[in-house]
Amino acid sequence: MDFEKERDQMVNEQLIPMGIKEAAVLEAMRTVPREQFVAAGDEDLAYMDGPLGIGQGQTISQPYIVALMAELLELTPEKSVLEVGTGSGYAAAVLSLIAKDVYTVERHASLAKQAETRFQSLGYDNIHVKIGDGTLGWEQYAPYDAILLSAAARHVPQALKAQVSIGGVMVLPLGIGKTEQWLVKITKTEADTYATRHVCPVRFVPIIGKDGWRES
């Protein structure tokens, strides 16, 4: 397949018609080789308008959702972003072309190591990977200008509230239950004050951790 053509079609036929406007996000989506971040054998499906399984019960989100979340983060080249839930590494790769540094936490060691190998082979040298409980964030490099959760939470983990800077943005799927979820954008306006915007209904795998869901 001509994957470069597939990427252009994804941007022109999926993302732009669905309202993605930020030039840096569109350029990143045109650049990152999504086919390198899907499960072996799924390369021909990489640019379909939907999620794909990547093992360990996890998924790579559909391209539109990745682009939407990236756009909502309001990133610029001098900002740092924390991602909770590395998965295959695709979203982190997209963010790395927009932000200064990406710090990403993944609880599944096998996924984290695979993602780190992809980053190294593709030359994404501003992505830093940690194996651990993402609901606890990554305090060493806090505060972050933006935080992205790639799995659904019952509530915003307290550690992440503390690790986002004042004026910073958090984007995450938030749900009453495991299937009733909204994508929300939360802006930290003061030390303990937050403004929340509900963006759209979504469906993500649950975030597992000390301040998340218990593993079933």
Protein Blocks (a to p, Z undefined) as FASTA:
>chain_A
ZZklmmmmmmmmmmmmnopablklmmmmmmmcfklmmcehilmmmmpccdddebjhiacd
dfklmmmmmmmnopafkbccddehjknommmmmmmmmmmbdcdddfblklmmmmmmmmmm
nopakbccddddfknopmklmccfbdcdfbdcfbdcfklmmmpcehiacdddddfblmlc
cddddddfbfkbccdddfbdcdddddedfklccdZZ
